[in-house]
Amino acid sequence: SYCETLPIDGPPSFRGQSVKYVYKLTIGCQRVNSPIKLLRVPFRVLVLHGLKDYQFPQDEAVAPSNPFLEEEEGLKKDSRLADLATELLMVATSRRSLHLYNISNTRGKVGTFCIFKTVYKIGEDVIGTFNFSEGDIPCLQFSVSLQTEESIQEEFQRRRGQPVSFSTHARHQEACLHTAQSSFSLPIPLSSTPGFTTNIVSLKWRLHFEFVTSGESADTCLVRGSQSEAVTWTGVEHIEVDTFSWDLPIKVLPTNPILASYVSQFSSTNSITI
């Protein structure tokens, strides 16, 4: 058997536009008078910050000792560490509180945005709602993008002032003229990387909003009750619009490794012939 302990504060598996962190287990075998054969087994690493400073309860002093169970102590510690990580994730991502944000531009209020939490696990859905009924400026269209922001530390940039890289993982777009309320649901892919920071790169998550508003009044065209003749309603061909954007930072944490392995791109079995 073989056992190796991974650093608890190391970077997670990550394939960014400028930086990549890849983990592989290399196995070498050789027969007599034969060349060395190497087998490289890739695996994915998820990192949950905060476990390094946790102190496990010292219950070994009161627990009965059994010399026949010494081989299981390592498995016991790994199991306790996995249970602790699951508990910390549940506590961090189950907290819900109403967050309301006013959406406005230079001409007035467009609406409000509501979200119940800003901390998620990979694999969860980011759900939010809009209320345009109290807005003074009509909103014609909106889009919400789930994005990651990859920024390189200044001393490791290829060139001075290297721009931040953005990647879009999910997007929702909707035409909302004369719409009082709307909502969206964006799934966080299980194959994505949670937010993290090293001395080289920083990965953050955000919701990127884009709004298209009308430059005209919010008066709604209604059919007159005294209208006796048939009328055909058509949309306007030209309209003055204003556009603006807004970014809302969110926090994305890892999930249970068993759940994340369901979408793993790595083969579950590997073999080597010598």
Rosetta blueprint (number, residue, H / E / L):
1 S L
2 Y L
3 C L
4 E L
5 T L
6 L L
7 P L
8 I L
9 D L
10 G L
11 P L
12 P L
13 S L
14 F E
15 R E
16 G L
17 Q L
18 S L
19 V L
20 K E
21 Y E
22 V L
23 Y E
24 K E
25 L E
26 T E
27 I E
28 G E
29 C E
30 Q L
31 R L
32 V L
33 N L
34 S L
35 P L
36 I L
37 K E
38 L E
39 L E
40 R E
41 V E
42 P E
43 F E
44 R L
45 V L
46 L L
47 V L
48 L L
49 H L
50 G L
51 L L
52 K L
53 D L
54 Y L
55 Q L
56 F L
57 P L
58 Q L
59 D L
60 E L
61 A L
62 V L
63 A L
64 P L
65 S L
66 N L
67 P H
68 F H
69 L H
70 E H
71 E H
72 E H
73 E H
74 G H
75 L H
76 K H
77 K H
78 D H
79 S H
80 R H
81 L H
82 A H
83 D H
84 L H
85 A H
86 T H
87 E H
88 L H
89 L H
90 M H
91 V H
92 A H
93 T H
94 S L
95 R L
96 R L
97 S L
98 L L
99 H E
100 L E
101 Y E
102 N E
103 I E
104 S E
105 N E
106 T L
107 R L
108 G E
109 K E
110 V E
111 G E
112 T E
113 F E
114 C E
115 I E
116 F L
117 K L
118 T L
119 V E
120 Y E
121 K E
122 I L
123 G L
124 E L
125 D E
126 V E
127 I E
128 G E
129 T E
130 F E
131 N E
132 F L
133 S L
134 E L
135 G L
136 D L
137 I L
138 P L
139 C E
140 L E
141 Q E
142 F E
143 S E
144 V E
145 S E
146 L E
147 Q E
148 T E
149 E E
150 E E
151 S E
152 I E
153 Q L
154 E H
155 E H
156 F H
157 Q L
158 R L
159 R L
160 R L
161 G L
162 Q L
163 P L
164 V L
165 S E
166 F E
167 S E
168 T E
169 H E
170 A E
171 R E
172 H E
173 Q E
174 E E
175 A E
176 C L
177 L L
178 H L
179 T L
180 A L
181 Q E
182 S E
183 S E
184 F E
185 S E
186 L E
187 P E
188 I L
189 P L
190 L L
191 S L
192 S L
193 T L
194 P L
195 G L
196 F E
197 T E
198 T L
199 N L
200 I L
201 V E
202 S E
203 L E
204 K E
205 W E
206 R E
207 L E
208 H E
209 F E
210 E E
211 F E
212 V E
213 T E
214 S E
215 G L
216 E L
217 S L
218 A L
219 D L
220 T L
221 C L
222 L L
223 V L
224 R L
225 G L
226 S L
227 Q L
228 S L
229 E L
230 A L
231 V L
232 T L
233 W L
234 T L
235 G L
236 V L
237 E L
238 H L
239 I L
240 E L
241 V E
242 D E
243 T E
244 F E
245 S E
246 W E
247 D E
248 L E
249 P E
250 I E
251 K E
252 V E
253 L E
254 P L
255 T L
256 N L
257 P H
258 I H
259 L H
260 A H
261 S H
262 Y H
263 V H
264 S L
265 Q L
266 F L
267 S L
268 S L
269 T L
270 N L
271 S L
272 I L
273 T L
274 I L
